[in-house]
């Protein structure tokens, strides 16, 4: 794909791509016709157990990513669905593991080095674009899949459906729900790195139209980087009444807790004389591209530099949901959904850094310093969404209309804390008057990770910040069937988004002034779809989204007076179904642009207002396939090629940055997974994840190298019992997952899990 550094007409660029001509040429290709199934949202029964038996197939022709169940072929955007069957075969127990199957996604532990799941989609930050059953789920925690039926990805700006955010798209977790029938399933796993995990899934029919479902999970595990731990448990009961009746209701609850030792990875900055971080060169598999073109390696990938007896990450999530729908008539459905979410985070971590003596060359005796990372967040979300889905005709034209109204309040309490020195040897800070304790340093080659931390008090609260964000939104969408072959999608949404922040200080430092911001903004979505038969769907689409300065609830003086960032997406794509609907194939060519990007003027400092002249874009092409090639052979595979570039910078940011690659945006990502049912007892499978190199910053000096990680599985099943072995990172490949300015978190080495399952 031709590299383009300045935003121009996206349609003109797409038209020049050979793949675009091939894509539209395929419209006239012959395909075996099948009976077309009308999948208007109003016609999808709410008591369906899974999207399409997602515990049995990798292919999901129906998706809920558009707020209501809808045929994927009727969505003029790139979508992916990671089904329960695929997660089971891969033994994917976390959202991050499930998302390895979705191309165009990279990971941080979270934006800015924060806790929880951090995701980038098509080169744009998406940590605030995580959803649970179509409600925003932006709290900082590490999501488990014990109560997840399907993970869905909708790519491209989608504010018309979901409101603020979604530059690169959104990720929606679809929960397991009650259905008519009985199920008892027990799963137990053991593995390397002291993994112990247990799960249970129970479903009971209470009557002809009522059912109860309960999912429970507990896990304790270490890491291939000895020191980090991941311990969690959860329970998720839900009950449905009126299944199959005109009025249905589902009440669900999830409680989930973590007690981890976090991993802040391996540093690649050292302190310089002027107090600014200085990039240093290399570590096995991690490099700086120096100006003279040489790459030199530095510290050790496998070492854990934290403090096991000091570091702690504790989270708690409580989510209560009530979903009610009433079928007014066969062509009209009214839905109302309410969500109450309460989240807690308590993080204490020692973040490693490198300290060099003058003219020192990095070696095993080089000193690793440890900085303090303290974070406490209490986060609440209250949301109510009403949808009316109306299917009607005007003459020969059929309409499928979605009308919606959203009321949401999000609240965040952030508590600032420090550990005070108790030895009397540390001088107080001249601004705060507080003397903070110093964490013990260690060395690159032989880190000391155990033992108490002397001289540190219990956390002392220095201040609090309370942020509240309110959303009031109206939206409307019409999927217009002009003819049996042509459909037009038109939609719009208006958001009233108001946020404010109040600050308190308990030290000599004066609290920051209270700030607030209100934005009223419209978002649009349109697409033209051509479906010559039930097997083929071709589309061209355009959509917009916005990112307000208070996107993550809090406001500060820098963003109080600036307008939202604006995003738009141009996309051309095709979706095919083959082999009687068992196999799906999709492809898309896209251009996503962000304008009005917030940037800090380095000459003015971080206390000054943001500059709003940043621009960037991503051009790309995606191909993905999912489903059965034969009754015994399943596959899920995809590849994305992206060209994510910085188009314009401002202030003191070097102009040389313009034209550089965006950070954490590899040129390609690819995945392949396949299983084969050898006989009635045995199944085997395997695959890989591949990623090109990606830069740590827009200066394009430090980068993570490309890698390929191979995984494999084998399962033996007898009647109601099964035993499954999964080996991940089969060849023990060094690679990195989380990428930050200053440090990178290595991915897990080779691990093996043995899972026993009993289902009746």
N, C-alpha and C positions, 0 to 999 in steps of 0.2 A: 504494500500500500504506500502511495506517495506521501512523504512527510510534509505536513502543512503547518506553518507556524503562526499564521494570522487568520482569524476567523473570516471566512468569506461565505458565499452562498453554499450551504450544505448540499442542496439538491444538485447544484452544478458539479460539486466534487463527487457526489455519489454516482452521478450519471457517467463520469469518466472511468469508473472502476469496471474492469472486465466482468467481475462477479455480478454486477448489477444487470448487465446485459444477459448474462447466462440465467440469472434468476427470473427475469421477466420472460425470457425465451421458454422457460420451463412451463409457463402458463398453458401453452398449447400442447404440452406433452400428454400422451395417452396414459390413462390410469384406469385400473380395474374399478368400475363403479360399484358402490355399495349403497344400500338404502340410507339416506341421510336422516339422522335423528335430530329432531328439534330439541335444543337444550336451553331454551329460554329460562332465566332464573326462576320464574314463577312455576315452572313445570318440574323442578327438581324437588323430590321429596326430602323432608328434613330429617327423616329417620334412617337415611342411608347409613350403613355401618361405617363405611370408608368412602373416600372419593371415588374409587373404582377398585374395590378389593385391594387396597394399597398394601395389605399384608401378603399379597400373592404375586404382584406384578410390579415392574419398574415403570410402567407406562400409566400416566394419569391424564386422560383426555378432558376431565372436568377439574376446574380450579376454583378456589374461593378467594383468590388474590384480588379480585375486583369487588370485594365486600359481599357478593352473593355468589352462589354456585353458578358457574358459567362454562360453556365449552371453550377450551383453550384456543380453538381455531377461530373464535369470534372476538378475540382480543388482539388488536393491531399493535402489539408490543411483544418483545421477547419475554417469554416466561419459562421457568423450570420448576419441576416438582420432584423433590426427593421423597420417595414413598417409604412406608414402613418396611416393606419387603427389602428394599435396598439397604436401609439402615440396619436391619437384622442381619443380612448377609455380611455386611462389613463390620458388624459389632460396633456401630457408631453410637456412642452414648452421650455425646454432647452436640450442641448446635454447630460448633466449629468443625467437628468431624463430619457432620452431615453436609456442611457447605463446601467441603472439598470437591463434591460432585458438581458444583455449579461453577461454570467457567466465568472468568472475569472478576473473581473475588480474591482479595488478599487480606491478611490479618495484621492487626496490631493487638497487643493485649487490650488496649483501648486507646482512644485518641488522647494525646498529651501524657502518656504514661499512666493513665488512670486504670482502675480495676475493671474486671469484667470482660465481656466479649467486645472486641473492636474489629470492625469490618470496613473494608473499602470495596466499592462496587464500581466497575468501569473507571477506576482511578480516582473516585471521589469518596470522601468520608461518608460512612453510612451507620455509625454507631447509634445515632439518634433516629434511625429509620428501621429499627427492629420492632416487629409487631407480634402480638399474641392474640390469635383469633380476631384479627383486624383492628385491635386496639393498640395504641402506641405502648411499647415495652422498652423504654430507653434507660431503665435503671442499670446501674453498674453491678452486674453479677454474671457468673459463668453458667450458662443455661444447659440443663440436662434434657435428654429426650425421652425420659421415662413415661411422660404423659403426652408425647407428640405422635400424631398420626402421619402428618406430612409436613415437610418444610418447603415453602413456596417462595420463588423469587420473581419479582416483577421488575424489569429493567427499564431505565429511562425515567425522566422527571414525571412524577405522578401526584402532584399537589391537587389535581382535580378530584382525586379520590381520597387522599390521605392528609391533605393540608401541608403545612410547612415541611421543608426538607426534600428528600428523595431526588437529589441531583442525579445520582447514578442508578436509583431505583429503591425498592424496599424489599424486606425479607419478612415473611409472615409464617408463624408457627401455628399449625392447625392442631388443636388438642383432640385427644380421644374423647368420644362422647358415648352415652348409653345407646343401645340398640335393642331391638326385640330378639331375644335369644339368650343363651347361657354360655358363659366362658369361665374356665378356671385355668390360669396359666402361671407357672412358677419358673423363674429363671435364676440360676446361680452361676457366677463366674469367678475364676481364680486366674492369676496371671503373674508374669514377671513384675518386678518392682513392687512386690507386696500388694498386688491388686486383689481385693475381695469386694464382690458386688452381688447384691440380690435384688430381684424385682418380682412383683406379683401384679397380675391384671385380672380383675374379677368383673363379670357382667351378669346381671340377673334381671329377668323379666319379672316385674312385679304384678303385671296384669297384661291384658291384650294391648294396652296402649301406654304402658309405663315401664320404665327400666331404671336400674341403678348400676353405676360403674365405679370401681375404685381401683386406682393405681398407686402402688407404693414402691419405694426404692431406697436403698442404702448403699454407700460405697466408701471404701477406704483404700487409698493407693498412694504410692510414692512416685518417683520419677527416675528416668535414666540419668538425670543430673541429680545425684544423691544430695538430698537436702530439701528439695521442694516436695510438698504433699498436696493431695487433692482429696478432701473428705467431705461428703455431702449426704443428705438424705431428704426425702420428700414424700408427700402424700397428696393425692388428688381425687377426692370423691365428686361425683356428679349424679344428678337424677333428672330424668325427663318424664314428662307426662303429656298425654295427648298425641303420642306418636301415631302418625298416619291420619290424625283428625284435623279438622279445620283450624283448631287452635292448639298450638304446641308451646311448651315452655321447658327450658333447661336451666337448672341452677347448678353451678359448679364452683369449686373452691380448690385452690392449690396452696400448699405450704411447702416451702423449700428453704433449706439452710445449707451453708457451707462453713467449714472451718479449715482453712488452707494455710500452708506456708508458701507465700508467693515467690515467684522467680523473676528477678529483675535482670537476668541475663548477663551478658558480657559487654563491658564498656569499650568504646572506641574513640573517646575524647580524652584529652589530658588538659589540666589547667595550664594556662599560659601566664606570662609575667604580668600582662595587663588585666588579668582576671577574666578574660574571655576564653571560652573553650577553643582548643586547637585540635584539629583532626590529626590522628596518627594513623600509621599504616598497618593494615592487615590483621590477621589472625588466621589460622588455617581455615580457608574457605571464606574469608572476609577481607576485603581489599579497599584501599584507597587508590584511585587513579591519579598518580602524581603528574605534575606538569611535564616532567621529562619522560613520561610514558612507562615508568616502572611500577610494578606492584610488589609490595613487600608484606609478608605475613606477620601477624602478632597474636594476642593471648589465646588461651586454651579454651576450645569449644566445650569440653566436657566438664569443666570445673563450675561448681556452685559457689558464688561469692557472697551469699547472704549469711544471716545469722539465724540458725534454726531455733534457738531458744529465745529469740527476740521478735522475729518476723511473724506476722499474723495477718490473715485476711478472713474476716467473718462477715457473712452476708445472711440476710433473712428476707424472704419474699412471701407475702400473703396476698393472694389475688382471688377476689370474689366476683362472680359474673352471673347475670340473669339475662337470658335471651328468651323473648316471647315473640311468636309470630302468629298471625291470624290470616287465614285465606278467606278474603272477603267474597270472592267468587272464583271460578276456575281461571280467570285471567288477571286477578289482582291479589297481591300479597302485601300485608303490612307487617313490618318487623320493628321491634324496639329492643335495644341491647344496652345494658348498664354494666359498668365496670368500676370496681373499687380496688385499687392496688396500693399496698403499703410495703415499702422497701427500706431496708437498713443496710448500711455498710460501715464497717470499722476496720480500717487498714493501717497496719504499722509495718514498715519495711525498711531494710537497709539497702540503699541503692549504690552499687559499686561505681567507683571512678578510678582513673589512673593518675598517679602522681610520679613525676619524673624528677630526678636530680639533673643538674645542668649537664648537657651533652650526653646524657645516659641513653644507651640503646636498650630497648625493651628486652627483658630476660626474665627468668623465673623468679628473680629476687626483686623485680620491680614492685613498688608498693601499690596496693589497691586500697583506696580510701572508701569509707562507707558514709553516704549521706542519709539523712533521716527523711522518710516519706510517711507522713501522718495524714490520714484522711478519714473524716466521719461525715456521713451523709444520711439524712432521713428524708425519704422521698415519697410523696403521695400523689395518686392520680384518681380523679373522679370524672367519669365520662358517661354521657348518654347519647346514643345515636339512634335516630329513627329513619327507616327506609321504606319507601313505597315502590313496589315493583309492579308495573302495569303493562300488560301485553294486549295490544288492540290493533285494529286495522282502520286505515282511512282509504277507502276505495280498494285498490290492489296493493297498497303499500302497507307493510306490517311494521309496527313500532314496538320496541321493548324499552320502556322508559324506567329510569331509576331516579327518584326524587329523594333527597336526604337532608337531614338537619342534625347538626352536632353541637353539643354543649360539653366543654371539657375544662376542668381546672386542674392544674399541675402545681405542686408545691414542693420546694426543696429547702431544707435546712442544712447548711454546711457549717461545721464546727471546726475552727482553727485550734490546733493543739501543738504543744512542744513538750519535750522532755527536759527538765531543768537539771543542771549540774548539782550534785550533792557533795562533791569533794572539795569545793572552794578553790579549785585551781583554774577555773575558766572565768575570764573577765566578762562582765555583763556587756550586752550589746548597747551601744550608745543611744540607739533610737528607742528600743523597747525597754531597756533596763533589765532584761532577762539574760541569765547565763545558761545557755543550752549545753547539755552534756555532749561529749564527743564519743562516737562509736569507735570501737577498736578497728584499726587497719589490719590488713593482711598482705599476702604476696600473690603474685600471678601464679606461681608454680605450686605453692603448697598452702592453699587458703585454710585458715582456721574458722570453722563454721559453727562450732558448739561452744557451750559455756554461757554463764551469766554475763550480763553487761553491767559492770560496776559503774557507780557514779551517776546513774540515770534515775530520776524520779518517775513517779506515775505521771501520765499525761496531764499537763496544765492547760486549761482552756484560755486561749488568747483572744478569741472573738467569735462572733457568730454572724452568719449572713442568711437572711430569709428571702427567698424568691418565690413569687407567685406569677403564674402565667394562665390567662383565661383565653379560651377560643370559643367563638360563636361563628358557625359556618353554615351556609346553604349551598347545596349542589344539585345539579340536574344533568342527566345524560340520556340520550336516545340512540339506540341501535336500530337504524332504519333499514328494513329489507326492501330495497327498491325493486328488485326482481329476485327470482330464485338464485341468481348468481352474484348479484351485487348488493353490498351492504355499506351503509355509511354510519360511522360513529361520530357523534357530536356531543361534547359535554363541557360544562363550566362550573366553577365553584368560586364563591366569595368568602374570604376569611376576614374576620375581625379578631386580631391577635393583640392582646394587651399584656405587658409584663412589667413588673417592678421588683426592685431589690432594696431591702433595708439592711443596714450593717451596724454591728455593735463591736466595740473594742474594749478589752479588759486589761490593756497595757497602757503605757504612756503614749503610744501611737494613736493619733486621732482616727476615729472610724471614718471610712470612706463615705462620701455623701450618698444619700439615697438617690436612686436613679429609676427611670421608667421609660417605657417606649410603647407606642401604639401604632400598629400597621393595619391598613385595610387594603387588601390586594386580591386580585382576581387571577385564577389559573384556568388553563384551557387544555382540552384534549380532543383531537379529531383524527379520524382514520378512514380510509377507503379500502374495502375488502372485496376481493374477487374470488368466488368459490365456484369453479366450473362444475364440480361434482362433490360428493361427500368425502372424497379423499384429498382434495387439494384446497388450499387457502393461501391467497397472496394479498399483501397489504402494503400500503404506504401510510405513514402516520406522522403526527406532529403533536408535541406536548410541552407544557411549561411547568415550572415549579419555582419556589422562592425559599430563601434562607434568611430569616430576620436576624438581627444582631442578638436577640434574646432567644435564639433557637433552642438552647439548652436551659431555658427558664431564666437564668440569671442575666442581669444587665450590669454594665459598668459605664463610667464616663466616656470611654472611648467609642462606644457604640450607640450612645443615647440619641445622637442626632443623625445617624446614618440610615439610609434606605436599605431594604433587604437586597441580598444578592439575588440575581435572576438567572434562571437556567432554562434552556430549551433543548429539545431533542428532535432530530429528523431521523426517520427510520424506514427502511424498505426491507420486507421480509417475506418468508414463505413457510408454511406448515403443511406437512403431508402425513397421512396415515396410510399404512400398508399392512399387508398380510391380515386382512379382515379386521383391521383396527388394533392388532396386537402390537404393532411397532409404529412409533412416531418419529418423525424427522423434522427439524426446523432449522432455518438459517436466517440471519438478519445482518444488514449493513446499516451502520448508524453513525451519527455525529452528535455528540452532546457538548453544549457550550455553556460556560459559566461567565457571566459578566457582572460588573459592579462588585468584584470580589474584595472583601475586607483585607487590608494590609496595614501594618504599622509602619509609620515613617521612622526609620532608625535614627535619623538626625534629631527628631523631636522627642523620641523616647516612648516607652509603652504607656505613659500616663496621658499622652495626647490622643486626640480623636483618630480613629481609623481613616485611612485613605481608601477611596472607593473606585480605584481605576484598574484593579487587577482583572485580568482576563485569562482564561485557559479553555482548552477543549480536548476532547478525546474522539478520534476516529477509530472505527473498528468493524470487524466482521466476526460473526459467531456461527458455529455449526454444532448441533446437538442431536443425539438420537437416544431413544429409550424404549425398552419393551422386549418382546419375544421375537427372535428370528425363527425359531421352531418352538414346538411345545416344550422342549427340554432345554433350550438355550436362550438365556436372557443377556441383555447388554445395556449398559448406560455409558455413553461416551460423549465427549464434547471438546471443542477447541475454540479459543477466542484469541484473535490477533488485534492488539490495540496500539494506537499511537497517541499517547497522552502528552500534551505539550503546554508549556507556559507561553502565553501570547504577549502579555503586557504586565509590567511591574511598575512600582511607583516609589517615590521617596528616595532613600539612600540605597535601596536594594540594587545591586549591580545590574546594569542594563544587559550585561552578558547573559544573565539568566533567561532573558527572552529567547524563545526557541528551544530551551532545554526541556528534558523530560520531566514530567510531574513526579513527585516523590511517591514511592511505594506503588508504582504502576508498571508492572512488567509488560514487555512487548507481546508476550504470549502466555497463556495458561492452557493446560490441556489435562484431561482426565479420561481414563478408560477403566471400566469394570465389567467383568463378564463371569457368569456361572453356567455350569452345565450339569444337568441331572443325569448322572451316569446310569443309574438304575433306580429301583424303587427305594433303595436305602441310601445310596451315596450321591453326594453333590460336591463339586469342587469348583473353585473360581479364583480369580485374582485380577490385578490391574495395577495402574500406576497413576500418580499425580505428577505433573511437570510444570515448572515455572521458570520463565526467563529471569535474567538478572533485574534487580530493581534498586533504584537509588534512594538513599536516606534523606536527601534534600534536593531542592531545586537547583543547587549549585552543581549537582551531578559529579561530585568528587568521590564520595563513599558509596559503595554499592554492595548488595548481597548477590552472590553468584547464582547462576541458574542451577537447577537440580532436578532430578527425577527420583521419586520415592515409589518403590514397589511394595505391594501388599498381596497376601494370599489367604485363602480359607479352604477348609474341608469340613463337610458335615456328614454325620451318620444318623439316619432317622429310622426308628423302629416303632411302628404303631404310634402311640401318643408321646413317645420319648425321642429326644434328639441330643446329640453331643456335637459341638462345633468348635473347631480350632481356627483361630485367626492369628496370623503373624503379620505385623505391621512394620514397615521399613525393613523389608526382608534382607536387604544388603547393607543395613546399618549405615546409611548415607548421612553424612553431615549436612545439615541444612538449617535454615533459620525461618521461624514463623513470625514472631513479633518484631517490628522494625520501628525504631524511634530515633530522634536526634540525640545521640549520646550513647545508646546501648541497643543491643539486639538480643532477642530471646531465642536460643536454639530450639529446634524441633526435637521431638523424642527420638532416641535411637531405636534399635530393634526391640520390639516387645512381642510377647505371645500371650494370648488369652484363651482359656478353655472354658466353654460355656455349656452347661447342661440345662435342658428345657423340658418341662412336662406340661402338656396341654390337654385338657379334657373338658 
